């Protein structure tokens, strides 16, 4: 479990930050009439924010160095 958290900490942080941002967007900006399919529901907006947070934070991951082996 520790290895999983260590390897995916940036993605987990992106999901958490995105979910919080999505809920805050719903709370302060969201659609009050209910006609907006995403922003009128706090669950949908939180999920949408979490997905966007994951995608944005995933951009910043470091690429693993590939070992160069010479085959004979």
Secondary structure, 3 states (H helix, E strand, C coil): CHHHHHHCHHHHHHHHHHHHHHHHHHHHCCCCCCCCCCCCCHHHHHHHHHHHHHHHHHCCCCCCCCCCCCCC
